[in-house]
């Protein structure tokens, strides 16, 4: 055997290519529906483990590194000790020391339980048996690094064996046994760095867990808020890089009562879910995020003009070093049907999204993405857009209310579009109204002053009208783009001929680009043949 095979790192790299994607044998019943989770079959690794002693240990480590259920603990035992009835494994008798030695020899290799469901394929008596190993030296999985629990109703006695000092990733999605969670995971898992929770109405439980950990780098609590003490604890951490949480007025009132400013020194990504933007801007009023990179706000009610102004101002004050790179603001409707909330939208939506509302964002000179997906009308003139573009030279994406109408004065002319590209050379995605009225003269020379559209650029013209006489001129205008890519919003009231005319512009631009490319290639070949 070659000496390279005695190096474990080389073997692990080779063995990592031996996985085969399959589906697991247990069929889980989750919320009344069947569910199968994909897994990587280990048939080839099992063969390698039986090949020689050099391959055995690294192959077994890789086989047992991830378990999607607890059934392998039973199936590694002699078949005379267990039985399978209706997809559930159970033991015929209590395990003896020799049998426990088999289980423990494999259990210490487990590094991750990425999808542990309620029963996890084991009967209750089987779970209780594995919850009481004959040794008291520590948990059953001493090297466990990752645990994701989905409603562990039947494995509650087994929870202490999932907690150990080496655990770094913990995800919880259940409401049962919440009282024991803090005691089990909070005190026994001091190294947790990534925490995911989908536990509604368990604010105190989640906050209690978070307050026990000092090394958190990522926290995601999409459906639950945090107490003021938990938020203050996270603010004192110099390791936290990403935070997702639900913001409630109660927690904001508690923070406001302390009259303190919370500084998240290392926070880069911030995602906030809230009922209204008022809670969000009040929350930001007490925050400082010196190195924030990405801010995403998910609302369930449409913001007013006053709320938008207050939020943008609070955001500007919170980002003291103006390092913000991406800002996204979304409004989602739980019912999934906007029509059911039309009355609320009409009453709470700002009449227009104007330049004065967006002016505070001009402070972020390094911003690259702005997405404001809120139902409102937009009133941004060409001069307004060019003024904002001057403040955002690195802008790559600008999308404001892609599904609604802009006012007739909110449009940019072809000449203004070229000026915009000169100021934002990195622009990739742009939603706007295009004013083509009277644009019938075919451009002479390079219409974009030597600039070209990046291959990944996407233009969304919303519901911009276009005249028949402008098709040829616009086709020439866009033919300098190597891949002219744009679309329209076919909103109510838009004449279908507009769509057909824009498609003609698109086809003409592509044809002209193809001719220009072929000519360039012909000239290049001619120069090679006749140097």
NORZIBEL-V657649 format. One line per field, one symbol per residue. ss: DSSP state (h for helix, s for strand, l for the rest). psi: psi as a letter, one per 40 degrees, with the letter a starting at -180 (. if undefined). burial: 1 if it has 16 or more other ideal C-beta (glycine too) atoms within 10 Angstrom, else 0. Layout:
BEGIN
ss=???
psi=???
burial=???
END
This chain:
BEGIN
ss=llhhhhlhhhhhhhhllllssssllllsssllsssllsssslhhhhhhhlllhhhhhhhhhhhllslllllhhhhlllhhhssssllsssslllllhhhhhhhhhhhllllssssslllllslhhhhhhhlllllllllllllllssssslllllhhhhhhhllllllsssssllllhhhhhhhhhhhlllllsssslllllhhhhhhhhlllllllssssllllllhhhhhhhhllllllsssssllhhhhhhhhhhlllsslllllssssssllhhhhhhhhllsslllllsssssslllllhhhhhhhhhhhhhhlllllllssssssllllllhhhhhhhhhhhllllsshhhhhhhhhlllllsssssllllssllhhhhhhhhhhlllllsssslllllslllllsshhhhhhhhhhlllllsssllssllllllllllllllllllllllssslllllllhhhhhhhhhhhlllllllssllllllllhhhhhhhhhhhhhhhhhhhhhhhhhhhhhhhhhhll
psi=hiddeehddddddddeeeihhaiidhhihhfeiihhhiihifdddddddedidddddddddddedhheaeddddeeiieeeiihhfehiiidiiiidddddddddddeehdigeghacdfeiiddddddeegieifdaidgefhdhhhhgfgdefdeeddeehieehdhhhhgieifddedddddddegeehdhhhhggiffddddddddeehefhdhhhgdeiaiiddddddddehedhdhhhihhidddddddddefihhhgdehdhhhhhidieddddddddeihgdfidhhhhhieihiiddddddddddddddgdefehdhhhhihihdeehddeeddddddehidihidddeddeedgeeidhhhgghhiihghidddddddddegdehdhhhhgeeihiidegihiddddddddddgeehdhhhihhhehegehhihaheffeiihideihhhebfhiiideedddddddeeehdghhiiihgihehhddddddddddddddddddddddddddddddddddg.
burial=000000000010001001100001010100000000001101001001100000100111111111111111110010000101000111100010001100110010111110111111111001111100100000111011111111110111111111110011111101000100110111001001111111100110111111111001111110111111111111101001111111111011001000000101001111111101111111111111100111111110111110111111011101100011111110101000000010001001110111101111110100111111111111111101111110110011111110011100011101011111101100111111111100100010001100001000111111111110011011111111100111011000010001101101110111011000000000000000000
END
